[in-house]
């Protein structure tokens, strides 16, 4: 069982978690089945191109979900995430052969000592470009 990090041990700017997540077309199909989102832009190049996209895109909610996972792992309990918000800024294109790798770095952005909450800012990138803007999780460390 994980131990909750101590608020007092944190400083603004500290990197507290991170990771890389590999996506394949297979993982998109599995996510479609789990989520019920069978929009063909997530698995068919011809449909994606026909609506003006450069190719098959990862589901936004899939990207949002795995982006917060390093924070959940760090804090030890998903119930400690009291708020989580992102802006979708760029799509994650999933190549049929090479897939895609998305990288997440979680850094302390703000510490509210009175509320015992830390805002964790997430930098989420694909091909060296940010794909989730203003990605922030508020974590209760009470």
C-alpha positions in Angstrom: 0.0 0.0 0.0 1.3 3.5 -0.9 2.0 6.2 1.6 0.4 9.6 1.0 3.1 12.2 0.3 3.5 14.8 3.1 2.5 18.3 2.0 5.4 19.7 4.0 7.9 17.8 1.9 6.7 19.5 -1.3 8.0 22.7 -3.0 6.6 24.5 -5.9 8.5 23.2 -9.0 9.1 19.7 -7.7 8.6 17.0 -10.2 6.5 14.4 -8.3 5.6 11.9 -11.0 5.8 11.1 -14.7 5.8 8.4 -17.3 5.5 7.5 -20.9 2.4 5.8 -22.4 2.5 3.8 -25.7 -0.6 3.7 -27.8 -1.4 1.4 -30.7 -4.3 1.1 -32.9 -5.2 -2.0 -30.9 -5.3 0.0 -27.7 -7.7 2.5 -29.4 -10.0 -0.3 -30.4 -9.9 -1.7 -26.8 -10.7 1.7 -25.4 -13.6 2.2 -27.9 -15.1 -1.1 -26.6 -14.6 -0.1 -23.0 -16.0 3.5 -23.4 -18.6 2.9 -26.1 -17.0 5.6 -28.3 -16.9 3.9 -31.7 -16.3 7.1 -33.7 -14.4 5.7 -36.7 -11.9 8.6 -36.6 -10.3 6.6 -33.8 -9.6 3.5 -35.9 -10.1 4.2 -39.7 -7.7 6.4 -41.6 -10.1 6.8 -44.5 -12.8 8.3 -42.3 -10.4 10.5 -40.4 -9.0 11.9 -43.7 -12.5 12.3 -45.1 -13.3 14.8 -42.3 -10.1 16.7 -42.7 -7.9 15.0 -40.1 -4.3 13.9 -40.8 -5.1 10.4 -39.6 -6.5 8.3 -36.8 -6.6 10.1 -33.5 -6.5 8.8 -29.9 -9.6 9.4 -27.9 -9.3 12.6 -25.9 -10.7 11.0 -22.8 -8.2 8.2 -23.1 -5.3 10.7 -23.2 -6.8 12.6 -20.3 -7.2 9.4 -18.3 -3.7 8.1 -18.6 -2.2 11.6 -18.2 -3.4 11.7 -14.6 -2.4 8.2 -13.8 1.2 9.1 -12.6 -0.4 11.5 -10.1 -2.8 8.8 -8.9 0.2 6.4 -8.4 2.2 9.1 -6.6 -0.6 10.1 -4.2 -1.6 6.5 -3.6 -5.4 6.9 -3.6 -7.5 8.1 -6.6 -10.0 9.7 -4.1 -7.3 12.2 -3.2 -7.7 13.8 -6.7 -10.3 16.4 -5.8 -10.3 18.2 -9.2 -8.8 17.5 -12.6 -9.1 19.6 -15.7 -7.4 19.9 -19.1 -7.8 21.7 -22.4 -7.3 19.6 -25.5 -4.8 21.5 -27.6 -3.5 19.0 -30.2 -4.5 15.6 -31.3 -2.5 12.5 -30.7 -2.0 10.8 -34.1 -1.6 7.1 -33.7 0.4 5.6 -36.6 -0.8 2.2 -37.9 2.7 0.7 -37.5 4.6 2.8 -35.0 1.7 3.8 -32.7 2.3 6.9 -30.5 4.1 7.6 -27.3 2.7 10.3 -25.0 4.9 11.6 -22.2 3.7 13.0 -18.9 5.6 15.1 -16.3 3.8 16.1 -13.1 5.1 19.1 -11.2 3.9 20.9 -8.1 2.4 24.2 -9.3 0.8 25.6 -6.1 0.6 24.6 -2.5 -2.3 25.6 -0.4 -1.1 24.9 3.1 -4.4 25.9 4.8 -6.5 23.7 2.6 -3.8 21.0 2.5 -4.1 20.8 -1.2 -1.4 20.8 -3.9 -2.1 21.7 -7.5 -0.1 19.4 -9.7 0.6 20.8 -13.2 0.9 18.2 -15.9 3.0 18.6 -19.0 1.6 16.1 -21.6 3.5 15.8 -24.9 3.5 13.8 -28.1 6.2 14.3 -30.7 7.7 17.1 -28.5 4.4 19.1 -28.7 2.0 19.7 -25.8 -1.3 17.9 -26.4 -3.1 18.8 -23.2 -3.0 22.5 -22.1 -3.6 23.8 -18.6 -3.7 20.2 -17.4 -4.0 20.4 -13.6 -4.9 18.0 -10.8 -5.7 19.3 -7.3 -4.6 16.7 -4.8 -5.8 16.6 -1.1 -2.9 15.8 1.2 -4.9 16.2 4.4 
